[in-house]
Amino acid sequence: MDSKEFNSGFFLTIAGIITAFLSGLLVYCIKSKCSRCRLCYGLVEVDRNVQLEMEEEKFEIEHGINPFATSKEEETKK
């Protein structure tokens, strides 16, 4: 391979792929309903209180707040 093929565009693409993978992994850990997620043998550990989040969503629904609406959807209702 010619060394000219490994220019800044190549490394920027690789960095983007790695960043997208890591952010997707983080979003999965945050949205999972597990009370404890461990990745890489304890390197990344996520401990969540799922019961508290469910109570919060139930409270929002009872008071007419959509917990899954985006901020733009909420602004158009007002």
C-alpha positions in Angstrom: 0.0 0.0 0.0 1.1 3.5 -0.7 1.6 5.7 2.4 -0.3 8.5 0.7 -3.5 6.6 1.1 -3.4 7.0 4.9 -4.1 10.7 5.0 -6.1 12.8 7.4 -9.4 11.7 5.9 -8.7 8.1 6.6 -7.8 8.8 10.3 -10.8 11.1 10.7 -13.1 8.3 9.3 -11.6 5.8 11.7 -12.0 8.2 14.7 -15.7 8.8 13.6 -16.4 5.1 13.5 -14.9 4.5 16.9 -16.7 7.4 18.4 -20.0 6.3 17.0 -19.6 2.8 18.3 -18.7 4.0 21.8 -21.6 6.5 21.9 -24.0 3.8 20.7 -22.7 1.5 23.4 -23.1 4.1 26.0 -26.7 4.9 24.9 -27.5 1.2 25.1 -26.1 0.9 28.6 -28.1 4.0 29.7 -31.4 2.8 28.2 -31.1 -0.8 29.2 -33.4 -1.8 32.1 -30.6 -3.7 33.8 -29.8 -2.6 37.3 -26.1 -3.3 36.7 -24.1 -3.4 33.4 -20.5 -4.3 33.3 -18.3 -3.9 30.2 -14.7 -4.8 29.7 -14.4 -6.8 32.9 -15.4 -3.9 35.1 -13.8 -1.0 33.2 -17.2 0.5 32.6 -19.9 -0.1 35.2 -23.4 1.2 35.1 -25.6 0.8 38.1 -29.2 2.1 37.7 -32.2 2.5 39.9 -34.9 1.4 37.5 -37.8 1.5 39.9 -37.2 5.2 40.5 -37.2 5.9 36.8 -40.5 4.0 36.3 -42.1 5.9 39.1 -41.0 9.2 37.5 -42.5 8.2 34.1 -45.7 7.1 35.8 -46.0 10.5 37.6 -45.4 12.4 34.3 -48.0 10.4 32.5 -50.6 10.9 35.3 -50.0 14.7 35.1 -50.4 14.8 31.3 -46.7 15.1 30.5 -45.4 12.9 27.7 -42.0 11.6 28.9 -41.1 10.5 25.4 -41.8 13.8 23.6 -39.0 15.9 22.3 -38.6 19.5 23.3 -39.9 20.7 19.9 -43.1 18.7 20.3 -43.6 20.2 23.8 -43.1 23.8 22.4 -45.7 23.3 19.6 -48.3 22.3 22.3 -47.9 25.6 24.1 
